[in-house]
Amino acid sequence: MSEQPIGPASISARDPQWSAGNPPHQLPIYAASSFTFESIEQGMAIFDGETPGNIYSRFGNPTIDAVADKIARLEGRGLPGETYGLLTSSGMAAISLMGLGLLSPGDSVLTQADLYGGTVALFRDVFQPLGIKMIIHDLRDEDGLTRLLEEDSSIKMIYTETPSNPILRCVDLEKLAAFAKMYDCITVVDNTFATPLLQQPLALGIDFVLHSTTKYLNGHGTGTAGVLVSQHLELMKERLLPKLRLLGGTASPWEAWLLHNGMKTLALRMERHCQNAQMVAEMLVANDKVEVVHYLGLPDHPDHELAKSQMQGPGGMISFELTGGLEAGKDFLNRLKFCTLTPTLGDVDTLILHPATMSHRAIDPEVRRAHGISDGLIRISVGIEDVADILHDLEQAIGG
Ligand SMILES: *Cc1c(COP(=O)(O)O)cnc(C)c1O
């Protein structure tokens, strides 16, 4: 897949413990809050960063660091230079670290309306009171962005999510990165929906990539974690790592291990997610009780061509609307037997969510509608099961 294969070897180069011995095949879980020093001199050298070593698990831990490294290498594969990753206790902790670590009071962030709900609330309820403003604009409107950036020198960051939730609109990352550089803006991409296998924002010129690894990277719904990745090594090591240690949003070794274990099948899973989703989307299009289908693998999705040019596959997320709106949607959801009604995504199982009553419940219905989220819209995170089981369940729930 790349020049530097990212194999199952789990032990991080950051882990001095294994450099001399022969490591176990599976990543060990260091269930330890702290690490011992052989002498006061060694302790001082490790504290000062002169000797590599571990101190305290909030600061770093071999299990956590190995997984951070692995995701960093995936996001940075094929690129010259080192890519560095920080594993956090959740996707929200990665976004918090990014914001609190890179922005200062008086700064503004330019972003899109269709962001993950928690991200919008974080900006509104945490960053805004600290004097960090959020400016919402369509990030595909280059003229509009030019006008905003020319007028407002407080804009220091462009933050995007592509494909977006739940109608899967995409932003041209290469264009956005080049544009942001002209205005000295940092670019950040939430790459949760695509995963590093289907989209590699750093290769397109983006500065920072983050994930809720809770979703596809873990893939099994067994743990909550997040990651922030970049090739800006000084910012990562000198500014963000110390902030993470102070904020305390470090991942736990156990969650890191679950994530690592899940990632072993990431390539297989993503291939099957894409295949199954394509078949589900085509079934939905052909069903006369379905009004609209949003899927990047369908040629009539407005971002089909863009997705083909910057992604390695259309992914496993679909949204659709039944004729009959909210009532038809509710009946459909209550008739499901095989697929699961749950507010997450990216698992091996097919998961279904109703944005209007679940993920986007807190958003004003008019604002929701303006962004294509009607009350009857249903989101599917297509799993990796036998596609016949998924199709059968969806068809019986839609009814004939
Ligand atoms: C789930 C999600 C988050 C938040 O991640 P947590 O792990 O739940 O904290 C952020 N962005 C996107 C796109 C998500 O789907």
The ligand as an SDF file (V2000), in Angstrom:
LIG
                    3D

 15 15  0  0  0  0  0  0  0  0999 V2000
  -18.1420   11.2470   17.0530 C   0  0  0  0  0  0  0  0  0  0  0  0
  -17.5080   12.3740   16.3690 C   0  0  0  0  0  0  0  0  0  0  0  0
  -16.7530   13.3340   17.0740 C   0  0  0  0  0  0  0  0  0  0  0  0
  -16.6030   13.2890   18.5830 C   0  0  0  0  0  0  0  0  0  0  0  0
  -15.8720   12.2000   18.9940 O   0  0  0  0  0  0  0  0  0  0  0  0
  -16.0110   11.4470   20.4210 P   0  0  0  0  0  0  0  0  0  0  0  0
  -15.0720   10.3200   20.3220 O   0  0  0  0  0  0  0  0  0  0  0  0
  -17.4430   11.0610   20.5760 O   0  0  0  0  0  0  0  0  0  0  0  0
  -15.6310   12.4540   21.4620 O   0  0  0  0  0  0  0  0  0  0  0  0
  -16.1500   14.3300   16.3470 C   0  0  0  0  0  0  0  0  0  0  0  0
  -16.2840   14.4140   15.0090 N   0  0  0  0  0  0  0  0  0  0  0  0
  -17.0170   13.5310   14.3020 C   0  0  0  0  0  0  0  0  0  0  0  0
  -17.1220   13.6700   12.8330 C   0  0  0  0  0  0  0  0  0  0  0  0
  -17.6540   12.4850   14.9570 C   0  0  0  0  0  0  0  0  0  0  0  0
  -18.3920   11.6220   14.2550 O   0  0  0  0  0  0  0  0  0  0  0  0
  1  2  1  0
  2  3  1  0
  2 14  2  0
  3  4  1  0
  3 10  2  0
  4  5  1  0
  5  6  1  0
  6  7  2  0
  6  8  1  0
  6  9  1  0
 10 11  1  0
 11 12  2  0
 12 13  1  0
 12 14  1  0
 14 15  1  0
M  END
$$$$
